[in-house]
Amino acid sequence: MKIYLVSAEGGAPEQLLPGEESELAPAWSPDGNTLAFGGFPVSAKKPLAIHMLDLRTRQVSTLAGSEGLLFPIWSPDGRYLVAETPAQEGRLFDFKAHRWVRLPIHGFG
């Protein structure tokens, strides 16, 4: 599973990230500059986590504390990101406070 970008005018799809790592459920940030996605590692050396791809620089970072999370979804204002554990428990990341909180819901992804 890889992420590809295609121009709104059409054309050939462009693979955004090299390598064998799987990229799952990309979510556009409200400003259109960042993609959040879940990453499945090829090896056991890297944990499952939420990654952020800066579309301007093509740099990838891992969202701190997101190990074991999948299916990111942005809030409309870009302040929050929700994700899900494999057990379908919700987590909310507050970009201003730089922390995760557990949500009292299951299976939103």
Phi, psi and omega in degrees: 000118182231158178262131177237150178242133177234134178301149176299335178276355182100188181117187183284139175293141180248120176289126186279328183232135177282175173097181185260352181298140177277144179237121189237140171053062179293144179227124179288138171289155180303329179276356177077007184263348185223141170249129170260141179206156174274140181241126174264120180288150175283324181245165179286357182286337181245134180280159168301137183196170174265130180244154180240125177251115175282113186288342178281318184258345184064023176272140179248136174229159176260131180291121184306134178078008184266008181302133179085005182254155181222173169051063179290145175220129180277149168284155182301332180269357178079003181281330185237157173222130175255152178212173186229143174278164175302336177274011178064038173261138183274147174226144180237128177257128177259112183293333177286317181275346182055049178209158177262145170229148180281137178260143182274041179229163178229145171064053179264347190284000000 
